[in-house]
């Protein structure tokens, strides 16, 4: 009897292992990378979860309406500015040309982040493909770098107009304005393509949740199996010429502008110049 019981027990365990092992194997494939001697590490993660405002479940609809109003107002305002700059002949000047570029950039900027956020707030689904997450990061970082460069160009334009007005026409011709604006856009997208391409080569082995409402660089690379220090150092190195240097140039330009305006003997002239360039100072 003991021998028969042992045989029956062995057969039952064999059947359970046969039925349960495939499921366990699938789970392992979904949560852990495979190691292949010929191909190296392969990630099993194809989707990420943006947690966003997941802890505020009772406020999801209210947040959706709030961000929807902000998105519509932002797009409407910037599109109106672009339309005015294009149609009004009196606004065909370097200052308004750059403001039109800034409005176009802000329209693209908000469209990179807010539609995906609105969809997750409305449906409660924060999943996004890894490739989609990297794509969102690429456009977000490209537009951020472009904005820093464009704001620096705008400050340079005002610097020439106030501090060196005699050189303004020579330095801010139509061709120069196009070159400066195009250079800001091209350089911003080129520098971000470096980090985006390198990020796409990383292996992601979990966890697959990002405690953010969009795909930012640091939260994304922390999910990879690779050491993030090299990518963080590369990002910091690229940020210096495209973020810190434009910021310092912008600050120095406006300090020179304010100092020059304060030296004007006429109070009326000072007030007029401050009112004209207040939009730039606010930005």
Buried (B, 14 or more C-beta within 10 A) or exposed (E): EEEEEEEEEEEEEEEEEEEEEEEEEEEEEEEBBEEEEEEEEEBBBEEBBBBBBBEEEEEBEEBBEEBBEEBEEBBEEBEEBBEBBEEEEEBEBBBBBBBBBBBBBBBBBBBBBBEBBBBBBBEEEBEBEBEBBBBBBBBBBBBBBBBBBBBBBBBBBBBBBBBEEEEBEEBBEEEEBEEBBEBBBEBBBEBBEEBBEBBEEBBBBBEBBBEEBBBBBEBBBEBBBBEBEEBBEBBEEBBEEBBEBBEEBBEEBBEBBBEBBEEBEEEEEBEEBBEEBEEBEEE
